Amino acid sequence: MLELIPEGVKPKVNINGKIKPHFYVINFAADEESLCKMEMKCVFNKVPKQKHFFSYHYVDPSRSPFIKHCISIMYTGNSLEDIINQLLIDKVSLEKFKVSYINYGDETLGHKERRKIEYEIGQNINGEAELKNPELLLGITKVNEKWILGEYKRNEPEWIIHNRKPYSYSNAITSRAARALVNIAVCNDLKCTVVDPCCGIGTVVMEALSLGINIKGFELNPLIAENAKTNLKYFDYNDVITNGNMHDIEDKFQVSIVDIPYGLFSPTTLKEQVDIMKTARRISDKMVIITFENMDNHILSSGFNIVDRCHISKGKFKRYIAICE
């Protein structure tokens, strides 16, 4: 069943001028399942039961670390012949296009079968195909005994280069996790204001900047703050990091992303951790918080309500994530 379109989101009109759903394929490691489902819930207003789903809401696959493929559906049919007949009836004409069969889950075909299907579709579209440098990709696949054809977009994870940043710490969250956390924080409001008040080496800040999000970072330790600035400069991002105490922040933000420090580089007491939460409550309407242990009671005492939660694992460590408002 298709979910409702998230509030404030306009459905994308596909290339034949019709509003039809999009077909998404996602993937995640076992220790990322909880994080992936939280991201999907925040972005699509639904938790997928499988690693593929339909939605009227369009999201560029490269925005998420978990979305692998998206087909913006043009045609559906009970057979491949149905799709071809519709192409002929509509006299579809395209230039510099390429057709790709999309394998996913257990619905996989061999190389020869895929090429045959791609050829049959391509032969029934007016215009010149372009296999090496296409300007338009079309995706064809079979879902629940139905065939679908549409504009195809695959994940182009350019953000992976952030893993090669000059400075990195073993306790920092991964770029994949950071990107998901940013999506969880902003949902579909990419224009909202975000703050990372304990930004460390800037992992979250970089992912937000790569998505064009208005974010500011604060880091108390001058050496770590300087390393974070170097990381941003390395990838030609604007310097949005301040070496300063988050408790001195006077601006108000729509959401804060807080990775609670645990004294790995300097002593951090429970009181200091709670004070961080209280300041986050003062400077932001919403908080996405990452902790090494369950701190629900302290989150509640700081004035937030917990509206959702998940977890991620990194080696022997388990991190708790909570959305608080």
TORPA-385347 format. One record per residue (C-alpha): residue in one letter; x, y, z. Coordinates in Angstrom, 1 decimal. Layout:
// TORPA-385347
{r 'A', {X, Y, Z}}
...
// end
This chain:
// TORPA-385347
{r 'M', {0.0, 0.0, 0.0}}
{r 'L', {1.2, 3.5, -0.8}}
{r 'E', {1.8, 5.8, 2.1}}
{r 'L', {0.5, 9.3, 2.4}}
{r 'I', {2.7, 12.0, 0.9}}
{r 'P', {4.7, 13.7, 3.7}}
{r 'E', {3.2, 17.1, 4.8}}
{r 'G', {4.5, 20.0, 2.7}}
{r 'V', {5.9, 17.7, 0.0}}
{r 'K', {4.8, 18.0, -3.6}}
{r 'P', {4.8, 14.8, -5.7}}
{r 'K', {7.2, 14.7, -8.6}}
{r 'V', {5.6, 14.7, -12.1}}
{r 'N', {7.4, 12.1, -14.2}}
{r 'I', {8.7, 12.6, -17.8}}
{r 'N', {5.4, 11.8, -19.4}}
{r 'G', {3.6, 14.4, -17.4}}
{r 'K', {1.7, 12.0, -15.0}}
{r 'I', {1.9, 11.8, -11.3}}
{r 'K', {2.7, 8.2, -10.5}}
{r 'P', {4.6, 6.6, -7.6}}
{r 'H', {8.3, 5.9, -7.3}}
{r 'F', {9.8, 2.5, -6.7}}
{r 'Y', {12.6, 2.5, -4.2}}
{r 'V', {15.2, -0.2, -3.4}}
{r 'I', {17.1, 0.1, -0.1}}
{r 'N', {19.8, -1.9, 1.5}}
{r 'F', {21.5, -2.0, 4.9}}
{r 'A', {23.9, -4.1, 7.0}}
{r 'A', {22.4, -6.0, 10.0}}
{r 'D', {23.7, -3.4, 12.5}}
{r 'E', {22.2, -0.5, 10.5}}
{r 'E', {18.7, -1.8, 10.1}}
{r 'S', {17.3, 0.2, 13.0}}
{r 'L', {18.9, 3.4, 11.8}}
{r 'C', {17.7, 2.8, 8.2}}
{r 'K', {14.1, 2.3, 9.3}}
{r 'M', {14.2, 5.5, 11.3}}
{r 'E', {15.5, 7.5, 8.4}}
{r 'M', {12.9, 6.0, 6.1}}
{r 'K', {10.2, 6.9, 8.6}}
{r 'C', {11.3, 10.5, 8.8}}
{r 'V', {11.7, 11.0, 5.1}}
{r 'F', {8.8, 8.9, 3.7}}
{r 'N', {6.5, 8.8, 6.7}}
{r 'K', {6.6, 5.0, 6.6}}
{r 'V', {8.7, 2.1, 7.9}}
{r 'P', {9.3, -0.3, 4.9}}
{r 'K', {8.5, -4.0, 5.7}}
{r 'Q', {10.8, -5.0, 2.9}}
{r 'K', {13.9, -3.7, 1.2}}
{r 'H', {11.8, -2.2, -1.6}}
{r 'F', {8.7, 0.0, -1.5}}
{r 'F', {6.5, 2.5, -3.4}}
{r 'S', {6.0, 6.1, -2.5}}
{r 'Y', {4.5, 9.2, -4.2}}
{r 'H', {7.3, 11.3, -2.5}}
{r 'Y', {10.5, 11.7, -4.6}}
{r 'V', {13.9, 11.6, -2.9}}
{r 'D', {17.1, 11.7, -4.7}}
{r 'P', {18.7, 8.3, -3.9}}
{r 'S', {22.1, 9.9, -3.3}}
{r 'R', {20.6, 11.9, -0.4}}
{r 'S', {20.5, 8.7, 1.7}}
{r 'P', {23.2, 6.1, 2.5}}
{r 'F', {20.5, 3.4, 2.3}}
{r 'I', {18.5, 4.1, -0.9}}
{r 'K', {20.2, 2.3, -3.9}}
{r 'H', {17.7, 2.7, -6.7}}
{r 'C', {14.6, 4.8, -7.6}}
{r 'I', {12.3, 4.3, -10.6}}
{r 'S', {9.9, 7.1, -11.2}}
{r 'I', {7.2, 5.0, -12.8}}
{r 'M', {5.9, 5.8, -16.3}}
{r 'Y', {4.2, 2.6, -17.2}}
{r 'T', {3.0, -0.6, -15.5}}
{r 'G', {1.8, -3.8, -17.0}}
{r 'N', {1.0, -7.5, -16.3}}
{r 'S', {3.7, -8.5, -18.9}}
{r 'L', {6.6, -7.0, -20.7}}
{r 'E', {4.4, -7.0, -23.8}}
{r 'D', {2.0, -4.7, -22.0}}
{r 'I', {4.8, -2.2, -21.4}}
{r 'I', {5.9, -2.4, -25.0}}
{r 'N', {2.3, -1.9, -26.3}}
{r 'Q', {1.9, 1.2, -24.2}}
{r 'L', {5.2, 2.6, -25.6}}
{r 'L', {3.9, 2.0, -29.1}}
{r 'I', {0.5, 3.5, -28.5}}
{r 'D', {2.0, 6.7, -26.9}}
{r 'K', {4.7, 6.8, -29.7}}
{r 'V', {7.3, 7.5, -27.0}}
{r 'S', {10.3, 9.4, -28.4}}
{r 'L', {13.5, 10.0, -26.4}}
{r 'E', {17.1, 10.9, -27.2}}
{r 'K', {20.3, 9.8, -25.7}}
{r 'F', {18.6, 7.3, -23.4}}
{r 'K', {19.7, 4.0, -21.9}}
{r 'V', {17.5, 1.2, -20.5}}
{r 'S', {18.7, -0.8, -17.5}}
{r 'Y', {17.0, -3.8, -15.9}}
{r 'I', {17.1, -3.4, -12.1}}
{r 'N', {17.9, -6.4, -10.1}}
{r 'Y', {16.9, -6.3, -6.4}}
{r 'G', {16.4, -8.8, -3.6}}
{r 'D', {15.5, -12.2, -4.8}}
{r 'E', {14.1, -10.9, -8.0}}
{r 'T', {17.3, -11.3, -10.0}}
{r 'L', {17.9, -12.1, -13.6}}
{r 'G', {21.1, -13.2, -15.4}}
{r 'H', {23.1, -11.0, -17.7}}
{r 'K', {21.7, -12.4, -20.9}}
{r 'E', {18.1, -12.1, -19.7}}
{r 'R', {18.6, -8.5, -18.6}}
{r 'R', {20.2, -7.5, -21.9}}
{r 'K', {17.4, -9.1, -23.9}}
{r 'I', {14.7, -7.1, -21.9}}
{r 'E', {16.7, -3.9, -22.2}}
{r 'Y', {17.0, -4.4, -26.0}}
{r 'E', {13.3, -5.1, -26.4}}
{r 'I', {12.3, -1.9, -24.6}}
{r 'G', {14.9, 0.2, -26.4}}
{r 'Q', {13.9, -1.0, -29.8}}
{r 'N', {10.3, 0.2, -29.2}}
{r 'I', {11.3, 3.8, -28.3}}
{r 'N', {11.7, 6.3, -31.1}}
{r 'G', {15.0, 8.1, -31.0}}
{r 'E', {18.7, 7.3, -30.5}}
{r 'A', {19.9, 5.3, -27.6}}
{r 'E', {23.2, 6.2, -25.9}}
{r 'L', {24.9, 3.4, -24.0}}
{r 'K', {28.1, 5.1, -22.8}}
{r 'N', {27.0, 8.6, -21.7}}
{r 'P', {23.2, 8.7, -21.6}}
{r 'E', {21.3, 11.8, -20.7}}
{r 'L', {18.3, 9.8, -19.5}}
{r 'L', {18.3, 6.5, -17.8}}
{r 'L', {15.2, 4.2, -17.9}}
{r 'G', {14.7, 1.5, -15.4}}
{r 'I', {12.6, -1.7, -16.0}}
{r 'T', {11.9, -4.4, -13.4}}
{r 'K', {9.2, -6.7, -12.1}}
{r 'V', {7.6, -6.1, -8.8}}
{r 'N', {4.9, -8.4, -7.3}}
{r 'E', {4.2, -10.0, -10.7}}
{r 'K', {3.8, -6.5, -12.2}}
{r 'W', {6.2, -4.9, -14.7}}
{r 'I', {7.2, -1.3, -14.2}}
{r 'L', {9.1, 1.1, -16.5}}
{r 'G', {10.2, 4.6, -15.6}}
{r 'E', {12.9, 7.2, -15.2}}
{r 'Y', {15.8, 5.6, -13.3}}
{r 'K', {18.1, 7.2, -10.7}}
{r 'R', {20.7, 5.3, -8.9}}
{r 'N', {22.6, 6.3, -5.8}}
{r 'E', {25.8, 8.2, -6.6}}
{r 'P', {27.5, 8.2, -3.2}}
{r 'E', {30.0, 11.1, -3.8}}
{r 'W', {29.9, 11.7, -0.1}}
{r 'I', {32.0, 8.6, 0.5}}
{r 'I', {35.0, 10.7, -0.2}}
{r 'H', {34.5, 12.2, 3.3}}
{r 'N', {35.9, 9.0, 4.6}}
{r 'R', {39.3, 10.3, 3.4}}
{r 'K', {39.2, 13.4, 5.5}}
{r 'P', {42.6, 14.5, 6.9}}
{r 'Y', {41.6, 14.0, 10.5}}
{r 'S', {39.5, 11.2, 11.9}}
{r 'Y', {39.0, 9.7, 15.3}}
{r 'S', {38.2, 6.1, 16.1}}
{r 'N', {35.2, 7.0, 18.3}}
{r 'A', {33.6, 9.3, 15.7}}
{r 'I', {30.4, 8.1, 14.0}}
{r 'T', {30.8, 7.0, 10.4}}
{r 'S', {29.9, 9.2, 7.5}}
{r 'R', {27.1, 6.8, 6.6}}
{r 'A', {25.6, 7.1, 10.1}}
{r 'A', {26.1, 10.9, 10.1}}
{r 'R', {24.3, 11.3, 6.8}}
{r 'A', {21.3, 9.3, 8.0}}
{r 'L', {21.2, 11.4, 11.2}}
{r 'V', {21.1, 14.6, 9.2}}
{r 'N', {18.1, 13.2, 7.2}}
{r 'I', {16.5, 12.1, 10.5}}
{r 'A', {17.0, 15.6, 11.9}}
{r 'V', {15.7, 17.6, 9.0}}
{r 'C', {13.1, 15.1, 7.5}}
{r 'N', {12.0, 16.9, 4.3}}
{r 'D', {12.8, 20.5, 5.4}}
{r 'L', {16.2, 21.0, 3.8}}
{r 'K', {16.0, 24.7, 4.6}}
{r 'C', {15.7, 24.3, 8.3}}
{r 'T', {18.5, 25.6, 10.6}}
{r 'V', {20.6, 23.0, 12.3}}
{r 'V', {23.3, 23.1, 15.0}}
{r 'D', {25.9, 20.5, 16.1}}
{r 'P', {27.0, 22.0, 19.4}}
{r 'C', {29.6, 19.3, 20.1}}
{r 'C', {30.8, 18.8, 16.5}}
{r 'G', {34.1, 17.1, 17.1}}
{r 'I', {36.0, 16.7, 13.8}}
{r 'G', {32.9, 17.8, 11.9}}
{r 'T', {31.5, 14.5, 10.5}}
{r 'V', {27.9, 15.5, 10.9}}
{r 'V', {28.6, 19.0, 9.7}}
{r 'M', {30.2, 17.8, 6.5}}
{r 'E', {27.2, 15.6, 5.6}}
{r 'A', {24.8, 18.4, 6.3}}
{r 'L', {26.8, 20.8, 4.1}}
{r 'S', {27.0, 18.3, 1.3}}
{r 'L', {23.2, 18.3, 1.3}}
{r 'G', {23.0, 22.1, 1.2}}
{r 'I', {21.7, 22.3, 4.8}}
{r 'N', {22.2, 25.5, 6.9}}
{r 'I', {24.2, 24.1, 9.8}}
{r 'K', {26.6, 25.6, 12.4}}
{r 'G', {29.1, 23.6, 14.5}}
{r 'F', {30.6, 24.3, 17.8}}
{r 'E', {33.6, 22.6, 19.4}}
{r 'L', {35.1, 23.4, 22.8}}
{r 'N', {38.5, 21.8, 22.4}}
{r 'P', {40.7, 24.2, 20.3}}
{r 'L', {42.8, 21.4, 18.7}}
{r 'I', {39.8, 19.4, 17.7}}
{r 'A', {38.0, 22.5, 16.4}}
{r 'E', {41.1, 23.3, 14.2}}
{r 'N', {41.1, 19.8, 12.9}}
{r 'A', {37.4, 20.1, 12.0}}
{r 'K', {38.1, 23.3, 10.2}}
{r 'T', {40.9, 21.6, 8.2}}
{r 'N', {38.5, 18.8, 7.3}}
{r 'L', {36.0, 21.3, 5.9}}
{r 'K', {38.6, 23.2, 4.0}}
{r 'Y', {39.9, 20.0, 2.5}}
{r 'F', {36.6, 19.4, 0.8}}
{r 'D', {36.0, 23.1, -0.1}}
{r 'Y', {33.2, 23.6, 2.4}}
{r 'N', {32.5, 26.9, 4.1}}
{r 'D', {34.0, 27.2, 7.6}}
{r 'V', {30.9, 27.0, 9.8}}
{r 'I', {32.7, 25.8, 12.9}}
{r 'T', {33.3, 27.9, 16.0}}
{r 'N', {35.8, 27.1, 18.6}}
{r 'G', {33.7, 27.9, 21.6}}
{r 'N', {31.5, 26.8, 24.5}}
{r 'M', {28.0, 25.6, 23.4}}
{r 'H', {26.6, 27.1, 26.5}}
{r 'D', {27.4, 30.6, 25.2}}
{r 'I', {25.3, 30.1, 22.0}}
{r 'E', {22.7, 32.8, 21.8}}
{r 'D', {21.1, 31.9, 18.4}}
{r 'K', {18.0, 29.6, 18.2}}
{r 'F', {17.9, 26.7, 15.8}}
{r 'Q', {15.1, 24.4, 14.6}}
{r 'V', {17.0, 21.3, 15.4}}
{r 'S', {20.2, 20.2, 17.1}}
{r 'I', {22.2, 17.0, 16.5}}
{r 'V', {24.1, 16.1, 19.7}}
{r 'D', {26.7, 13.4, 20.0}}
{r 'I', {27.2, 13.4, 23.7}}
{r 'P', {30.9, 13.5, 24.6}}
{r 'Y', {32.2, 10.8, 26.9}}
{r 'G', {35.5, 12.2, 28.0}}
{r 'L', {37.7, 10.3, 25.6}}
{r 'F', {39.9, 13.4, 25.1}}
{r 'S', {39.0, 15.3, 28.3}}
{r 'P', {37.1, 14.4, 31.4}}
{r 'T', {33.3, 14.7, 31.0}}
{r 'T', {31.0, 14.3, 34.0}}
{r 'L', {27.4, 13.3, 34.0}}
{r 'K', {26.5, 16.8, 35.1}}
{r 'E', {28.2, 18.2, 32.1}}
{r 'Q', {26.4, 15.8, 29.8}}
{r 'V', {23.0, 16.8, 31.3}}
{r 'D', {24.0, 20.4, 31.0}}
{r 'I', {24.6, 19.8, 27.3}}
{r 'M', {21.0, 18.5, 26.9}}
{r 'K', {19.6, 21.4, 28.8}}
{r 'T', {21.4, 23.9, 26.6}}
{r 'A', {20.2, 22.0, 23.5}}
{r 'R', {16.7, 22.4, 24.8}}
{r 'R', {17.3, 26.2, 25.1}}
{r 'I', {18.8, 26.7, 21.7}}
{r 'S', {16.7, 24.2, 19.6}}
{r 'D', {13.1, 23.1, 19.2}}
{r 'K', {14.1, 19.5, 18.4}}
{r 'M', {17.1, 17.4, 19.2}}
{r 'V', {18.5, 14.2, 17.7}}
{r 'I', {20.8, 12.8, 20.4}}
{r 'I', {23.4, 10.0, 20.3}}
{r 'T', {24.6, 8.4, 23.5}}
{r 'F', {26.7, 5.4, 24.6}}
{r 'E', {24.1, 4.4, 27.1}}
{r 'N', {20.4, 4.8, 27.8}}
{r 'M', {20.0, 8.3, 29.1}}
{r 'D', {16.2, 8.6, 28.8}}
{r 'N', {15.7, 9.9, 32.3}}
{r 'H', {18.2, 12.7, 31.8}}
{r 'I', {16.8, 13.6, 28.4}}
{r 'L', {13.3, 13.9, 30.0}}
{r 'S', {14.6, 15.9, 32.9}}
{r 'S', {16.2, 18.4, 30.4}}
{r 'G', {12.7, 19.3, 29.1}}
{r 'F', {12.5, 17.1, 26.0}}
{r 'N', {10.0, 14.4, 25.2}}
{r 'I', {11.3, 11.3, 23.3}}
{r 'V', {9.2, 10.7, 20.2}}
{r 'D', {11.3, 7.9, 18.6}}
{r 'R', {14.4, 5.9, 19.1}}
{r 'C', {16.8, 3.5, 17.4}}
{r 'H', {20.4, 2.3, 17.8}}
{r 'I', {23.6, 1.6, 15.8}}
{r 'S', {26.5, -0.6, 16.5}}
{r 'K', {30.2, 0.0, 15.9}}
{r 'G', {32.4, -2.9, 16.8}}
{r 'K', {31.7, -3.7, 20.4}}
{r 'F', {30.0, -0.4, 21.1}}
{r 'K', {26.3, 0.3, 20.8}}
{r 'R', {25.0, 3.8, 20.4}}
{r 'Y', {21.5, 4.9, 21.3}}
{r 'I', {19.7, 7.5, 19.1}}
{r 'A', {16.6, 9.4, 20.2}}
{r 'I', {14.5, 12.0, 18.4}}
{r 'C', {13.4, 14.5, 21.0}}
{r 'E', {11.0, 17.4, 20.9}}
// end
